[in-house]
Amino acid sequence: MAMAKIAITIENDLLKRIDLLVMSKSYPNRSKVIQDAVREKLKAIEKDRFKRECAKLDPEFERAVADEGINTEISEWPEY
């Protein structure tokens, strides 16, 4: 995977905690700690967005659509 080098500004407290993770050999370097943290945060944002979108769905309507699909004749199902 291609990588890009960037510069960030980070609070001293966070940097100390990152350095402790590296010193304890939990991570090989600062970059890996930050990459994993950003990856996890992005996953959480996407998961939250998915939850919000699902909350917009009407369960009764979705159930009716699903039941409608089940009730069609098997001869009407597409052949694979």
ZIGIRA-V654979 format. One record per pair of residues at least 12 apart in sequence whose C-alpha atoms are under 10 Angstrom apart, sorted by the first residue. I is the first residue (numbers start at 1). J is the second residue. Records with the same first field share a line. If there is no record, write none. Layout:
BEGIN
I = J, J
END
This chain:
BEGIN
5 = 31
15 = 30, 34
18 = 30, 31, 32, 33, 34
19 = 33
21 = 33
END
